[in-house]
Amino acid sequence: MPDTPQLPAVPSPDGGLRLRLLGYGLTTAEIAYYRPDYPWLLQLFAWQEHDEAPDFPVLFDFLAFWRRDIGATIHSVRIAHDQLIRPTEWRAVDGVITLGP
């Protein structure tokens, strides 16, 4: 596996264009975890960064950091990436459905 390019620590003025040219896309992860102080309570954490689908090396680095340093048990992770969901998957619907009075 080739080395993952180092992501900029400060947002660049190109708006992520350089990362897109390297094959990165915007990735959003919803992390459900059990709070260490209230282990019966499930809480959500939203994480967003540029990453490469389908391997997600940046996300898995973050999850490794979480497991190593955060101390909160992860219940589940849901991932959305702009290469996994495309506008071409949507289709126009001819009609309107009205709910209620």
Secondary structure, DSSP 4 states (H G I P E B T S, - for coil): -PPPPPPPSS--TTTTHHHHHTT-EEEEEEEEEE-SSSTT-EEEEEEEEEE-TTT-HHHHHHHHHIIIII-PEEEEEEEEETTTS-GGG-----S------
